[in-house]
Amino acid sequence: IKLEMPAINLDGEVTVLATVPEVVQSLKSCAMTWQKLISRVLEEELKKVPQGHSPLAEIDLWHEKKATLSALTEQLKLSEVQKVLEILQEAESECTGDLQIVLSDLKKHHMEAQDNAKFLSTLERHLKNLSTGTGADVISNTIPSLLNGLRIVWIMSRHYNKDERMVPFLERIAWEISERARRVVDLNTLFKEDTSAAKMKITEAKTTLEHWKKCYFITCTQVEESGSERYWKFDVKRLFEKTDYMASVCQDLHDIFQVTEELYNIFIPELITVSENPKGIDELRREVNIISSPMEDLTFDPFSIKSAHDWELVMEEFREDVSVEAVKQIFFQNLKDPPLYKNHPPVAGAISWSRSLFYRIKHTIIRFQEEEELLATERGKEVKQIYLQVAKKLKEYEDQKYRQWRERTEQKLPLLLKDTVLTVSSATEEPVTTKKSVCFALNFSPEIQEIITETKYMEQLGFPVPEIARFVALQEDKYFRYTNKLKAMLDRYHKLMKMLNEAETKLLDDYIQELQRIFKAGHKRLTWKSVGIGEFIVQCTQTIGKFEFLVHQIHYLSEDISSKLRSIESTNLFKFPHSKNGDKLPEAKEFFYYVKSEQAKDVEHMVRKYSAIPQLLIQVEGRVANTNSGKSPKLASYYAYWENRIYQALTQLIVKNLQAFNAAVLANVPLLQIEAVLSASEITLQPNASEIKEMTGQSIQDCVEVTKHFIRWMHGTCIECPPQHVNTDEIVTFTFYSDVSQSPLVIEQAVLITQNVHKLLTALSKCLNQWKRYDVLWKSDKGTVLDRLAAEKPAYVIFDEHLQFYRKVAQEVTQQPLIKDEQFIRLQLAPLASAVQENAKGWVMSLGKLLNDLAREELFSLKDEIQVG
């Protein structure tokens, strides 16, 4: 398309050329040609429609329009064309108005084409993906992105923001999606494919169709929330009627493959192996193939809404066929283990299941009979024959189940009613005495309850039931009450027995035997036919209640005793003197005296608690033996039990306290102080190591001897043993000391403490070795040294060296640390340092006196020489 240019020369001014008639006439002719050409092009462009149903066809159309109109528009921008228009306008030619109208139309349609091509181009990639992309990508990305792009176009475009433009375009997208579904679900090849692959294709197509609609309505909401003045209120029937129908057909196709697959899965090789009629299984397989065969030879397009009625007839026939076949296959598959309704017993449940299958196929055959022409077909006759065969099999199955149940019930129920109401886990004829392992259990067979339930359901199903079964079923409430009460009674009894320890079991031996003697009737004499079960339950419950009350009383008293023992066991026998910051630590003797004095106070409290225990045991005696002597033979083992508990508590008391004392010895927290002193020319500890070991050992012994205050009981009693005269002058008191002191645990801790204190004292002694470098101060004979110096009469510089040495020693000692903390002992070095200083000063004084004497002697000698001279 090209505009024809004027043949005349247009050089010159516009105003001048506009006055030349020949020029104006020639340009008018040219302008009329342009007007006709542009009008014709616009008319042709407006008539053009997209080539095909695809949305891409509409986009291509706008690209073509844009290209055509842009070519014309660009020519009109040429300087030569613009000068022609200016000359005609200057000449006020009458053709200028008509041409301007055409040019205005061209500009309007060109801008529209540009705008539409620009906005629709943003959708091209998504539309191509919709046509050729994979299913997962189309569902998850393409459709949502496409509709989001359309939303933006709707908001921003000046032309695709109206229903008359957007609805047809959305229809084209719906067409593209439906065509995609057709390509995925190709009915020409679908039924020849693997079942799982076919189901995947159908699912993909159905999901894509449904996702299109879902994303559309999400976008509608987004348009409303965006603040746009115009909402998407389009005709949804135009957009989704076809895709919705295709989605429903996809669901039907999926159901066909699913049912066929399930029917095939029934006939696994194992079923053919165990089946009594493998040929029948093969026949069923053949019939499954017949069910789906009509789908492969359809004479119409099931995806077309126009064929909806035909497709519904095909699906109806498929469902009817499947119903009869499914019942047949379900019956064979579950013959030996039928599925039961909730709360149904096995036999009545199996019969109910069999009847439900019969009603299903009966319903189907009735519908066939209503359509006589359908039943008269070859397939209809086959279905009727299958129905009769299955119905016969179901009836035979039902009759056999009932007959077997009746025979078994009449034979087994009388024997079950002869069972005793209780059983005992220890099958022994001798008295159960105090064996806690003996347990009783309810002996109500679950088979009785099953027979009761079966009987009730059998009567509902219309079967005659045995008289004995009806009689038992009428007694169900009574059996329910009995079994519940017996269970509660036994639970209470077993819970009570678990509460007893071995000592309490022996203590209550008579009561347990009496209780188990009453129970004996339940596992020896009473059966479920007996009339005395109710009285037996009452008697047992009352006896258990009395026994339970007695046990709670004993436990209350025993907890009181245990509390006293816990208090004794937790007593701290090594209380140390408290020293505040800056306070002087106690000396060793003061420290151990304090510990012993505090022990004496604690022993008094512990003995008071211990002395109260026999009175509590006498209360137990009163409740069990109705005496208060403290020496009942019935409680002999119980006394022994608590005496052993007391021994264990005292042993733990001593062991724990020795462990705590050992921890205090090892901890780096000083508790007492000792001194380092110079005694008899030897550096030593004050008190010395032997004395400290002795005091530590005595403290350990004092701790263990605390148990001497706890007097043993006389054998078979809880009465303290009086002092015994062994010899004429010797009296022996029997306490727990002899046993506790010999405990390996106590001995081990005592030895450990002794060893740790020894190591500590050895370490302290070693730290004094550095002070031995000063021992020349006190180990040298001062008189001998001074006499030798006096005889030698050394130079004064020698005296100066000696004096400087002793002054240096005195000064060096003042710079030494005077406290040494080692574990629980603080060693005071000040006395030793003071002694060293005093010795150094003594040497200085003695040397000074000697120097003075020698100087005086020389002075007098000099004086005599002067006088003589």
ABEGO torsion letter per residue (X at the ends): XBBBBBABBABEBAAAAAABAAAAAAAAAAAAAAAAAAAAAAAAAAABBBBEABAAAAAAAAAAAAAAAAAAAAAAABAAAAAAAAAAAAAGBAAAAAAAAAAAAAAAAAAAAAAAAAAAAAAAAAAAAAAABBAAAAAAAAAAAAAAAAAAAAAABAAAABAAAAAAAAAAAAAAAAAAAAAABBAAAAAABBAAAAAAAAAAAAAAAAAAAAAAAAAAAAAAAAGBABBBBBBAAAAAAAAAAAAAAAAAAAAAAAAAAAAAAABBAAAAAABABAAAAAAAAAAAAAAAAAAAABABBAABAAAAAAAAAAAAAAAAAAAAAAAAAAAAAAAABBBBBBGBBAAAAAAAAAAAAAAAAAAAAAAAAABAAAAABAAAAAAAAAAAAAAAAAAAAAAAAAAAAAAAAAAAAAAAAABBABBBABBBABBAEABAABBBBBABBAAAAAAAAAAAAAAAAGBBBBAAAAAAAAAAAAAAAAAAAAAAAAAAAAAAAAABBAAAAAAAAAAAAAAAAAAAAAAAABBAABAAAAAAAAAAAAAAAAAAAAAAAAAAAAAAAAAAAAAAAABBABBBBBBBBGBBBBBAAAAAAAAAAAAAAAAAAAAAAAAAAAAAAAAAAAAAAGBAAGABAAAAAAAAAAAAAAAAAAAAAAAAAAAAAAAAAABBBBABBBBBBBBGGBBBBOBBAAAAAAAAAAAAAAAAAAAAABBBBBBGBABBBBBBBABAABBBBBBAAAAAAABAAAAAAAAAAAAAAAAAAAAAAAAAAAAAAAAAAAABBAAAAAAAAAAAGBBAAAAAAAAAAAAAAAAAAAABBABBBBEABBBBAAAAAAAAAAAAAAAAAAAAAAAAAAAAAAAAAAAAAAAAX
